[in-house]
Amino acid sequence: MNEQQLRGLFVPVVAPFLPDGELDLDSYRHYVGSLLKEDIQGIVVHGTTGESPAVSWEEARLLFDVAREAMGDAALPILIGTGTNDTRETVRRTEDARRFGADGALVVVPYYSRPTQAGILEHFRHAAAAGLPVVVYEIPSRTGVRLTPETAMSILSLDGVIGMKDSTGDIRLLRELNRLGNVKPVLCGDDSLLLPMLSEGSAGGILASANAYTGRFLEVLSLMKENRTEDAAARFEELLPYIRLVFRESNPSPVKWLLAREGRIACDRTRLPLVGISEGLKLELEGYRSVLSGS
Ligand SMILES: O=C(O)C1=N[C@H](C(=O)O)C[C@H](O)C1
């Protein structure tokens, strides 16, 4: 996978579970197939949306294999989350993913340990040397550390790093990277900021909310590509209340509920500590289902 392929819409997939909490691979096969009906550019396995903290690396590999098989001839790029807060384990997983045929690795900034900027840069230097294209995943609200623009630029300049998923929650990092001359793709990872980030030059998005109403997200992206910014803004405005609802409770519980509601997976079960969504949120999501499915 190269930088040119890291653009457009990548959908981070959920890991469907049976009521007893084991992987539901039949649902997963059907669900990955359903995503391919839309013109998405790739998928992400074992990201936050794939409940990576509660899914083992062996299960992640299985999910990768089944997704690849479900794609058949479509052969879209599959990124797999290999990042942990242990550099050696991250390298081990990234090398493993290269061997089993992943197209790229999504490597999160190491969480919990709160390393210095120098430590984070070293972490990515090692991950990038594993021989699989790396997408840096910056999400300070989850990791507890924030990349400075200079560190982000140094990481993006490494051979083997093909781009970044920016979930910082505002457009300042992207602006700074543009100012510093970054040429590698930065994808929006904060769904409600898709439009402002595209306006600022983002190459696309990795968006959990796009698991549903995928065509509507693709429409926003293509209108922006055609410079029809007002039309894109109007379409995005319709999606915003839905996006806010989907992130009101822990991702991916609301997305799983929607997928189950649409019959694309059998069950909305998550693994603890994530639990199912509240009855109130179900009602509100149901309300938006009729709005968005109808128009
Ligand atoms: O799994 C992902 O990739 C995403 N995770 C983010 C999060 O849960 O914080 C949200 C984003 O839409 C995609």
PDBQT file of the ligand as one rigid body, heavy atoms in Angstrom, charges set to zero:
ROOT
HETATM    1  O1  LIG A 301     -11.601   2.571  15.233  1.00  0.00    +0.000 OA
HETATM    2  C1  LIG A 301     -11.317   3.635  14.699  1.00  0.00    +0.000 C 
HETATM    3  O2  LIG A 301     -10.489   3.648  13.792  1.00  0.00    +0.000 OA
HETATM    4  C2  LIG A 301     -11.939   4.885  15.153  1.00  0.00    +0.000 C 
HETATM    5  N1  LIG A 301     -11.893   5.195  16.399  1.00  0.00    +0.000 NA
HETATM    6  C3  LIG A 301     -12.239   6.467  16.904  1.00  0.00    +0.000 C 
HETATM    7  C4  LIG A 301     -12.544   6.362  18.379  1.00  0.00    +0.000 C 
HETATM    8  O3  LIG A 301     -13.312   5.494  18.784  1.00  0.00    +0.000 OA
HETATM    9  O4  LIG A 301     -12.068   7.177  19.132  1.00  0.00    +0.000 OA
HETATM   10  C5  LIG A 301     -13.360   7.047  16.144  1.00  0.00    +0.000 C 
HETATM   11  C6  LIG A 301     -13.138   7.023  14.687  1.00  0.00    +0.000 C 
HETATM   12  O5  LIG A 301     -14.332   7.276  14.056  1.00  0.00    +0.000 OA
HETATM   13  C7  LIG A 301     -12.614   5.722  14.187  1.00  0.00    +0.000 C 
ENDROOT
TORSDOF 0
